[in-house]
Structure formats: structure tokens, C-alpha cells
Amino acid sequence: MTLALSSCTYSYRPWSPPVLNRLNYSLAPGLTILLGPNGAGKSTLLRLAAAVTYPRSGTVTYQGIPSHKKVYRAAVAWMPQQITSMSGLTAREQVAYTGWLKGMNKRDAWESAAQALSRVDLSAQADIKTKRLSGGQLRRVGVASALVHNARVLLLDEPTAGMDPKQRRIFRDILATLADEVQVLLSTHDVADLAEECDQVTVLDAGRIIFTGDTQAFLAHAPAGTAPGRAAEAAYSVLSDTGAHL
Ligand SMILES: Nc1ncnc2c1ncn2[C@@H]1O[C@H](COP(=O)(O)OP(=O)(O)OP(=O)(O)O)[C@@H](O)[C@H]1O
């Protein structure tokens, strides 16, 4: 049993049309990327999975535990699109502070912050004030903050948006390593960068899942003769066109 959304319906206002309608989704092991056009519902799905909000009907569970339970929230970590640097805090202090907010005692949070920063390859920047870090490094502080309380599932909302190619490559390698230990679901528009590196791909369109499966099955949607290195974009384009007609 894993993180699962069962028949989930969600709308932002009681009277507005649902953004997700009776959605069923089970997160696979490893690294899954969540693709879809603007407004497809990716952030909404992640927010439900992160227990930031709750479905109007249906259930969200992790190993059968419903998302409103404290143990659920302890198992799942979420990184929103915007990471803020906390005024005056170093990277380690910011990550430790997040751990403390999540209920760890000060000493455990401090120790765990060092480990989390090492997992995102930021040990060398641990004592630097977060406001002096680059945008890509600050995102890695965000991932470390998400990891500090030893979550089993990591939910990342467009973590690579605005990163330069080098930072994206570093970030991608870190995620690939992390995904050996925790389940990772991340939304992105960087199809070409990530789709060939991940284990699973899910494509959301207008609140419906139009594809979910392993990377090979996803790439198989690229038309024959697609140039090497373009397969992910081509597969996504074919699936998006199909989804638009469903
Ligand atoms: N706070 C909100 N209040 C009302 N409607 C919202 C709110 N947030 C999102 N929506 C609407 O819900 C739908 C899905 O939005 P969501 O942000 O989940 O999509 P997305 O796939 O993450 O988009 P993007 O790729 O642009 O980030 C959109 O129609 C959006 O306008």
C-alpha cells in the first residue's frame, strides 16, 4: 500500500466546478514526474497528497492512513513552488527550524538538518545565510527542509522552474539518489530534462489522468523515427493531443 487518492473530488469553492473529479491515483515507488499543461490540476493533486487541503469527497491515504491523521503528515513532505529564505538564518538553521516546527526537539532537528543538507549536497553551504544562496541552492534547502523529519514520500511542486541547465542537472542527480530511499512525486514543465531519467510518468489534463506508467511505456508514445533526445517531448505532445480529445 502506498499513497493513494481514491475517487477524489476537489473544487476551490463549494459552488465552483471541480478541478479534480473522482480521481483515482496510486503513487508508484521511485521517482514519478507529474506532467500537464497550466491549470491541469498538478498543484492541486500535490496539495491534496500533502494534506495541505482535503478532498470534498473521496479519500487520500498513505498505507491506509487517512490524510487528516498526524502520522500521515509525518510520512509525507511537501515543497511548494516558492521557497522563502528566512531572514538572518543559515541553511542549517532554516532546515533545523523547519524540523522543530514539525515537532522534533532542538537537538534532533539540528542533527537531522545536517544530514538532510548532506543528502541534497549542500553541506558546504550549511553555514551560509539562505538569503545569499542561489535560487537553485535555495530549492535544495527546500528539499532538505522537506526531508528533515524523515518523510517517506516527497512531493515537489515544480522544483526545477527557473533553474539553469547546470542546476537542473545537479538537482536531477540528487533526486535520482533520493528516490532510492523515498518515493518522490514532482510536477514539472521540464519534460525533456526529467522524463527520461525518472521511473514513472503521470500526465494530468483538465483534472483527469490521461497517462500513468513507467518511463518506457511513456516514451513508447513518441512517433517512430523521433530524433534521440526528443522522445520525451514527442511522447508528451502525442499524449496531450490524445487527452484533448478524450
Ligand atoms: N486558490 C485557488 N482558488 C481558485 N481556483 C484555483 C486556486 N488555485 C488553483 N485554482 C484553479 O484550479 C485549477 C488547477 O490549478 P493548479 O494550480 O492545480 O494547476 P497546475 O496544473 O498546477 O497549473 P500550473 O502548471 O500553471 O502550475 C486551475 O483552473 C486554477 O485556476
Ligand as a Chemical Component Dictionary entry (heavy atoms), coordinates in Angstrom:
data_LIG
# 
_chem_comp.id                   LIG 
_chem_comp.type                 NON-POLYMER 
_chem_comp.pdbx_formal_charge   0 
_chem_comp.three_letter_code    LIG 
# 
loop_
_chem_comp_atom.comp_id 
_chem_comp_atom.atom_id 
_chem_comp_atom.alt_atom_id 
_chem_comp_atom.type_symbol 
_chem_comp_atom.charge 
_chem_comp_atom.model_Cartn_x 
_chem_comp_atom.model_Cartn_y 
_chem_comp_atom.model_Cartn_z 
_chem_comp_atom.pdbx_ordinal 
LIG N1  N1  N 0 -6.525 29.189 -4.829  1  
LIG C1  C1  C 0 -7.315 28.948 -5.889  2  
LIG N2  N2  N 0 -8.569 29.432 -5.949  3  
LIG C2  C2  C 0 -9.383 29.154 -7.002  4  
LIG N3  N3  N 0 -9.005 28.413 -8.062  5  
LIG C3  C3  C 0 -7.759 27.916 -8.069  6  
LIG C4  C4  C 0 -6.841 28.154 -6.988  7  
LIG N4  N4  N 0 -5.663 27.532 -7.261  8  
LIG C5  C5  C 0 -5.842 26.924 -8.463  9  
LIG N5  N5  N 0 -7.092 27.165 -8.938  10 
LIG C6  C6  C 0 -7.640 26.664 -10.208 11 
LIG O1  O1  O 0 -7.574 25.245 -10.198 12 
LIG C7  C7  C 0 -7.184 24.763 -11.487 13 
LIG C8  C8  C 0 -5.982 23.866 -11.340 14 
LIG O2  O2  O 0 -4.890 24.661 -10.859 15 
LIG P1  P1  P 0 -3.495 24.032 -10.444 16 
LIG O3  O3  O 0 -2.672 25.144 -9.890  17 
LIG O4  O4  O 0 -3.714 22.841 -9.623  18 
LIG O5  O5  O 0 -2.927 23.581 -11.884 19 
LIG P2  P2  P 0 -1.436 23.249 -12.327 20 
LIG O6  O6  O 0 -1.525 22.074 -13.246 21 
LIG O7  O7  O 0 -0.554 23.106 -11.129 22 
LIG O8  O8  O 0 -1.032 24.541 -13.149 23 
LIG P3  P3  P 0 0.427  25.220 -13.374 24 
LIG O9  O9  O 0 1.192  24.305 -14.272 25 
LIG O10 O10 O 0 0.071  26.500 -14.061 26 
LIG O11 O11 O 0 1.065  25.435 -12.024 27 
LIG C9  C9  C 0 -6.977 25.980 -12.369 28 
LIG O12 O12 O 0 -8.138 26.202 -13.133 29 
LIG C10 C10 C 0 -6.764 27.100 -11.378 30 
LIG O13 O13 O 0 -7.218 28.316 -11.901 31 
# 
loop_
_chem_comp_bond.comp_id 
_chem_comp_bond.atom_id_1 
_chem_comp_bond.atom_id_2 
_chem_comp_bond.value_order 
_chem_comp_bond.pdbx_ordinal 
LIG N1  C1  SING 1  
LIG C1  N2  SING 2  
LIG C1  C4  DOUB 3  
LIG N2  C2  DOUB 4  
LIG C2  N3  SING 5  
LIG N3  C3  DOUB 6  
LIG C3  C4  SING 7  
LIG C3  N5  SING 8  
LIG C4  N4  SING 9  
LIG N4  C5  DOUB 10 
LIG C5  N5  SING 11 
LIG N5  C6  SING 12 
LIG C6  O1  SING 13 
LIG C6  C10 SING 14 
LIG O1  C7  SING 15 
LIG C7  C8  SING 16 
LIG C7  C9  SING 17 
LIG C8  O2  SING 18 
LIG O2  P1  SING 19 
LIG P1  O3  DOUB 20 
LIG P1  O4  SING 21 
LIG P1  O5  SING 22 
LIG O5  P2  SING 23 
LIG P2  O6  DOUB 24 
LIG P2  O7  SING 25 
LIG P2  O8  SING 26 
LIG O8  P3  SING 27 
LIG P3  O9  DOUB 28 
LIG P3  O10 SING 29 
LIG P3  O11 SING 30 
LIG C9  O12 SING 31 
LIG C9  C10 SING 32 
LIG C10 O13 SING 33 
# 
